[in-house]
Amino acid sequence: MSDAAPPSTPAPAKPSEEPTAEPRWADRGWYLALEYGVLARDRFLRRLPTLRELGRFQELLEPGGKIRYRNLFRAAEVKDAWEALTALQPWKEHVTCYLRGHEVAHREVHEVLWCAGFLREDAVCRGGLGDRDAKKATRFVGCPGAQIRISAGTWDLDTPERRHVVTFGFVNERGEYDFDREAIAEFVADRGRSRLCPASPAADPSAFAAAFSKTPVRSLGWALIAELSDAQVERLGDALVTEHGLAVVKGTPEPPANSEIELRRMRGKIQAYLIVEERAIRATFRLDPRVEELLHEGTRLRAVLVGEGYVRRDDGHYDHELRFVLARRVHLGPADQIEHFAGYRFETFPRATAQYEAWAGRVASAMGGMRGTSE
């Protein structure tokens, strides 16, 4: 009797623990398929030779022996697609249209082909003017259903289908007018005609949004306003509404009544600067400690002279004093440097200016250079 061990039975293979891969779908780019059967025979047969020459023509045999026809068009063939759709116009109720694989109404396909095939040169969807009067035309970018106005005026336009570009705008900490590009891309992505038109500038929503370039607020001819931040306001408390004082050193000209002054720390000392005359005021100050603290940290504060009075010195004598209150908001002039107002928040108010129109023209030019959807 043999002592050999019986042959071992192979262990059953373990099922793979790898997750099943999701099917991968290839992006075929933009295409239009028109499908139709044999229509009003005599008239249809007269047009069939023309239809055979447009796009990629196929004859499909259905169960039961019926013949259906299909014309397939790519993005470069939109004018041929328009010709085919026009030839089939008498039988439009019997024509099925597929754009990028999705069934789309005949009327919508008609509008897409007209825009992409015959209005593309005018670039109206890219902020172009075509043959319109530049002074009267309203410029939009994007396709109907998701358009952004770049013309001046109607600044508060904000509907599900149309918004003004400034409704996406804000002033950043460098005094530049900037945009929420993520929100712009989301607004135009796969909405309105942009998801169907091969010439749409919003075919790539991120590239579309990137065309809205930031620019210094003052380069648009708009006012730049600096406002104390919530944290600064909280630190100052009622020192914002309290009157403070400065006593001008003898021999120094006093500033005019109601003048705007700026308080700043220079070479370790607090100084006052007369804005309208662009000169320093030699003076001693009576300030709330909270104001002094901010100034010594490097914050600049604006104030307005509101009156005058007398203040008693420690030696019993009285000094003539100019009274002032701090300003929360400052309209920055061309000479004011943004970095001097670190910690403030900035805002502006849009208005029609030649500089803004020039910026809008640059946006339109950037849109004009964009390609449509993949061909």
C-alpha positions in Angstrom: 0.0 0.0 0.0 1.4 3.3 -1.0 2.1 6.0 1.6 1.9 8.8 -0.9 -0.5 11.6 0.0 -3.5 12.0 -2.3 -3.2 14.8 -4.7 -4.3 18.1 -3.2 -7.4 19.8 -4.7 -6.6 23.3 -5.9 -8.2 26.0 -3.8 -11.0 27.7 -5.6 -10.1 31.1 -7.1 -11.1 34.0 -5.0 -13.4 36.4 -6.8 -11.6 39.6 -7.8 -12.0 42.4 -5.3 -11.2 45.0 -7.9 -14.3 47.2 -8.4 -16.0 46.8 -11.7 -14.9 49.7 -14.0 -17.5 52.1 -15.1 -18.1 52.0 -18.8 -16.1 54.8 -20.5 -18.0 57.0 -22.9 -16.1 58.7 -25.6 -16.9 62.3 -26.4 -17.8 62.3 -30.0 -17.9 66.1 -30.2 -20.7 68.0 -31.8 -22.9 66.1 -34.3 -26.4 66.3 -35.6 -28.4 63.4 -37.0 -31.6 63.9 -39.0 -33.8 60.8 -39.4 -36.9 60.4 -41.5 -38.8 57.9 -43.6 -40.2 57.9 -47.1 -42.4 61.1 -47.2 -45.0 62.4 -49.7 -43.4 60.3 -52.3 -43.2 62.3 -55.5 -42.0 65.6 -53.9 -39.7 63.7 -51.6 -38.1 61.7 -54.3 -37.3 64.9 -56.2 -35.4 66.1 -53.1 -33.7 62.9 -52.2 -30.7 63.3 -54.6 -29.9 66.6 -52.9 -30.2 65.0 -49.4 -27.9 62.2 -50.4 -25.1 64.8 -51.0 -25.4 66.5 -47.6 -23.3 65.2 -44.7 -23.0 61.5 -44.2 -26.1 59.9 -45.8 -27.3 56.4 -44.8 -30.3 54.2 -45.7 -31.5 52.1 -42.8 -33.8 49.1 -43.2 -36.3 48.7 -40.3 -38.1 45.6 -39.3 -41.0 45.1 -41.7 -39.0 46.3 -44.6 -39.5 50.0 -44.1 -36.7 52.3 -45.2 -35.5 55.2 -43.0 -32.9 57.8 -44.0 -30.3 59.4 -41.9 -28.0 62.4 -42.5 -25.2 62.9 -40.0 -23.4 66.3 -39.8 -20.3 67.4 -37.9 -19.6 70.9 -36.6 -17.9 72.0 -39.8 -21.0 71.2 -41.8 -23.7 73.3 -40.1 -24.6 75.1 -43.4 -25.1 71.7 -45.1 -27.2 70.7 -42.1 -29.3 73.9 -42.5 -29.8 73.1 -46.2 -31.0 69.5 -45.3 -33.3 70.8 -42.6 -34.8 73.4 -45.0 -35.3 70.7 -47.7 -37.2 68.6 -45.1 -39.3 71.6 -43.9 -42.6 70.4 -45.5 -42.3 67.2 -43.5 -40.8 68.5 -40.2 -43.4 66.6 -38.1 -41.9 63.4 -39.4 -38.2 64.4 -39.0 -36.4 63.3 -35.8 -33.4 65.5 -34.8 -30.6 64.3 -32.5 -28.0 66.7 -31.3 -25.0 65.0 -29.6 -27.2 61.9 -29.2 -30.2 63.7 -27.6 -33.5 64.2 -29.3 -34.1 68.0 -29.8 -37.1 69.8 -31.1 -37.1 70.8 -34.8 -37.5 74.5 -34.0 -34.6 74.5 -31.6 -32.3 72.8 -34.1 -33.4 75.3 -36.7 -32.3 78.2 -34.4 -29.0 76.6 -33.5 -28.1 76.0 -37.2 -29.1 79.5 -38.2 -27.0 81.1 -35.4 -23.9 78.8 -35.9 -24.0 78.9 -39.7 -25.0 82.4 -40.6 -24.6 84.7 -37.5 -21.2 83.4 -36.4 -19.3 86.1 -38.3 -21.2 88.8 -36.5 -20.2 87.1 -33.2 -23.2 88.5 -31.4 -22.9 85.7 -28.8 -19.3 86.8 -28.2 -20.0 90.5 -27.6 -19.6 91.4 -31.2 -21.5 94.3 -32.7 -22.0 93.1 -36.3 -23.5 95.9 -38.3 -25.1 97.5 -35.2 -24.5 101.0 -33.9 -21.9 100.7 -31.1 -23.6 103.6 -29.2 -27.0 101.9 -29.2 -26.3 98.2 -29.3 -26.6 96.1 -26.1 -23.7 93.6 -25.9 -24.2 90.1 -24.4 -21.8 87.2 -24.3 -23.1 83.6 -24.2 -26.0 81.9 -25.8 -29.7 82.5 -25.3 -30.7 81.0 -22.0 -27.5 81.8 -20.3 -26.3 85.3 -21.4 -24.1 87.8 -19.6 -24.5 91.5 -20.4 -21.3 93.5 -20.8 -22.8 96.8 -22.0 -23.0 99.6 -19.5 -26.4 100.1 -17.8 -29.0 97.8 -16.2 -26.3 97.0 -13.7 -28.7 95.0 -11.5 -29.9 92.6 -14.2 -30.1 89.2 -12.5 -32.5 86.7 -13.9 -32.2 82.9 -14.4 -31.4 83.5 -18.1 -29.6 86.8 -18.2 -27.3 88.6 -15.7 -25.1 91.6 -15.9 -21.4 90.8 -15.4 -21.2 93.1 -12.4 -23.6 90.8 -10.5 -20.6 88.4 -10.4 -18.1 91.2 -9.5 -16.4 92.4 -6.4 -13.5 94.6 -5.4 -10.5 92.6 -4.0 -8.0 93.7 -1.3 -5.7 95.2 -4.0 -8.4 97.6 -5.3 -9.0 95.5 -8.4 -12.4 94.7 -9.9 -12.5 91.0 -10.0 -15.1 88.3 -10.7 -16.4 85.0 -9.3 -15.3 82.9 -12.3 -16.5 79.7 -10.7 -20.1 81.2 -10.5 -19.8 82.5 -14.1 -18.8 79.0 -15.4 -21.6 77.4 -13.4 -24.1 79.9 -14.9 -23.3 79.1 -18.5 -22.4 75.4 -18.2 -24.8 73.1 -20.1 -27.6 75.8 -20.1 -29.6 77.4 -22.8 -28.3 77.1 -26.4 -24.7 76.7 -25.3 -25.1 73.0 -24.8 -26.3 72.6 -28.4 -24.5 75.2 -30.5 -21.1 74.2 -32.0 -20.1 77.9 -32.2 -21.0 78.7 -28.6 -18.2 80.6 -26.7 -19.4 78.8 -23.5 -18.6 75.3 -24.9 -15.7 75.4 -22.4 -17.3 77.2 -19.4 -13.9 77.6 -17.6 -12.3 79.3 -20.6 -15.4 81.4 -21.0 -15.2 82.6 -17.4 -11.4 83.3 -17.7 -12.2 86.0 -20.3 -13.5 88.2 -17.6 -10.1 89.7 -16.5 -9.7 91.6 -13.3 -8.6 95.2 -13.6 -7.9 98.2 -11.2 -11.2 99.8 -10.3 -9.9 103.3 -11.1 -8.8 102.2 -14.6 -12.5 101.7 -15.3 -13.2 105.4 -14.4 -15.1 104.2 -11.3 -14.8 105.6 -7.7 -12.8 103.4 -5.3 -14.2 103.5 -1.8 -12.4 102.1 1.3 -14.5 101.3 4.3 -13.3 100.3 7.8 -13.6 96.6 8.3 -16.0 95.1 10.9 -13.0 94.2 13.1 -11.7 97.8 13.0 -15.1 99.2 13.7 -15.5 96.9 16.7 -12.1 97.9 18.0 -12.8 101.6 17.8 -16.3 101.3 19.3 -17.8 104.7 20.2 -14.5 106.4 19.4 -15.9 106.5 15.8 -18.5 109.0 16.9 -16.6 110.9 19.5 -15.1 114.2 18.7 -11.3 114.3 18.9 -9.0 117.4 18.8 -5.8 118.8 17.3 -4.1 122.0 18.4 -2.1 123.6 15.5 1.4 124.6 16.4 1.8 128.4 16.4 3.0 129.7 13.1 1.4 126.9 11.1 -1.6 127.8 8.9 -4.8 126.4 10.1 -6.7 124.2 7.7 -10.1 125.4 6.3 -13.3 124.5 8.1 -14.8 121.1 7.1 -11.5 120.0 5.6 -10.7 116.3 5.3 -7.5 115.2 7.1 -5.6 112.0 7.3 -4.1 110.7 10.5 -1.0 108.5 10.1 2.0 107.4 12.0 5.3 108.7 10.6 8.7 108.2 12.1 7.1 107.0 15.3 4.9 110.0 15.7 1.2 110.6 14.9 0.8 113.3 12.2 -2.1 115.0 10.4 -2.1 115.5 6.7 -4.4 118.0 5.0 -5.8 116.2 1.9 -6.9 119.2 -0.2 -3.6 121.0 0.1 -1.4 117.9 0.2 0.6 119.2 3.2 1.3 118.1 6.8 -0.2 120.0 9.7 2.1 120.6 12.7 -0.1 119.9 15.7 -0.6 118.2 19.0 -3.5 115.7 19.4 -6.2 114.7 21.8 -7.2 111.2 20.8 -9.0 108.2 22.3 -6.5 105.5 23.2 -8.2 103.1 20.8 -7.5 105.5 17.9 -3.9 105.8 19.0 -3.5 102.1 19.1 -4.7 101.6 15.5 -2.5 104.4 14.3 0.6 103.0 16.0 -0.1 99.7 14.2 0.2 101.5 10.9 -3.5 101.9 10.0 -4.3 105.3 8.4 -7.6 107.0 9.4 -9.5 109.7 7.7 -11.4 112.4 9.5 -13.4 115.6 8.9 -13.0 118.9 10.8 -16.4 119.7 12.4 -15.7 122.7 14.6 -13.4 124.3 17.1 -13.1 125.0 20.8 -10.7 125.3 23.7 -9.0 122.7 25.7 -7.5 123.2 29.2 -3.8 122.2 29.5 -2.3 120.7 32.6 -0.8 124.1 33.5 -4.2 125.7 33.6 -3.9 127.5 30.3 -6.2 126.9 27.3 -5.3 126.0 23.8 -7.4 126.6 20.7 -8.4 123.2 19.3 -9.9 122.0 16.0 -12.4 119.2 16.5 -12.8 116.3 14.1 -14.6 113.0 13.8 -13.4 109.9 12.1 -14.8 108.7 8.8 -15.8 105.1 8.2 -15.8 105.5 4.4 -13.1 107.1 2.3 -13.3 108.0 -1.4 -9.8 107.3 -2.6 -8.2 109.7 -5.0 -5.8 108.9 -7.9 -2.8 109.7 -5.6 -4.0 107.4 -2.8 -2.1 104.1 -2.6 -4.1 101.0 -1.9 -1.4 99.5 0.3 -1.9 102.4 2.8 -5.4 101.1 3.5 -4.6 97.5 4.5 -7.3 96.0 6.5 -10.0 98.1 4.9 -12.6 96.6 2.6 -13.2 98.2 -0.8 -16.2 98.8 -3.0 -17.3 100.7 -6.0 -20.3 101.9 -7.9 -20.5 101.0 -11.6 -21.2 103.7 -14.2 -21.0 104.1 -17.9 -17.5 105.4 -18.8 -15.3 105.1 -21.9 -12.8 103.1 -19.8 -15.5 100.5 -19.0 -16.5 100.2 -22.6 -12.8 99.6 -23.5 -12.7 96.8 -20.9 -15.9 95.3 -22.3 -14.3 95.4 -25.8 -11.3 93.5 -24.5 -13.7 90.8 -23.1 -15.4 90.6 -26.5 -12.0 90.2 -28.2 -11.1 87.4 -25.9 -14.4 85.7 -26.6 -13.9 86.1 -30.3 -10.7 84.1 -30.1 -12.4 81.1 -28.5 -13.1 78.0 -30.5 -16.5 76.4 -30.4 -17.1 72.8 -29.4 -15.0 70.0 -30.7 -15.3 69.3 -34.4 
